[in-house]
Amino acid sequence: MKKIIPLLALFIPMLFFQGSCDKEETRPFYLSCKINGEKWEALKYESLLSNKHVLAASAYHDPDSAWFKFGAGRSIKTPSHPDRYMRGSMSINIIDFKGEGSYILIQRPLAGPGISYLLQNWAWMEIRYADPMPGTGVYTAITTDEHTGVLTITKFDTTNQIIEGEFHFDASHISYDAVAKVTDGKFRLQYEIIDINEF
């Protein structure tokens, strides 16, 4: 009997640990923030192939180039809002990505994907609503040297390819003298490993 008790003492904590790992891996994925104080979150839509709800958000990582990108959208019609488009999309790019830590978001590069993208960290967004612009439509806004932000990675799980973090930034509209303030950003996403030159 004395030998059984120590074995149970070792086995029971392992059950709790295993249960916590399973729970961690099945936690839901999400991306949400506030834009000018209004809640915005990545759309969850029903997949035609699987009949499951899918999060309209994605994340990519190229370990060879130390590049990371994630983004989300609400740019399709939904059953709850059949007469209008939901509000916009956004993405954040990080170069010299080192995992957990904070990254300053500044000016977007002028060039496209590939080695010319590896200049600095930046955020980009499209907004489909009027405030604070003069009329309805699609407006593009980006971080700049004057309008910046911060992305903080709080968890980078390379085994399960899961990343979590928080962000906030100001995005300057390209066509109008207006700034979109993005606050309270948070996300948990599963990332895909890709080659930046093939993105």
Secondary structure, 3 states (H helix, E strand, C coil): CCCHHHHHHHHHHHHHHHHHHHHHHCCCCEEEEEECCEEEECCEEECCCCCCEEECEEEEEECCCCEEEEEEECCCCECCECCCCCCCEEEEEEECCCCCEEEEECCCCCCCCCHHHCCCCEEEEEECCCCCCCCCCCEEEECCCCCCEEEEEEEEECCCCEEEEEEEEEEEECCCCCEEEEEEEEEEEECEECCHHHC
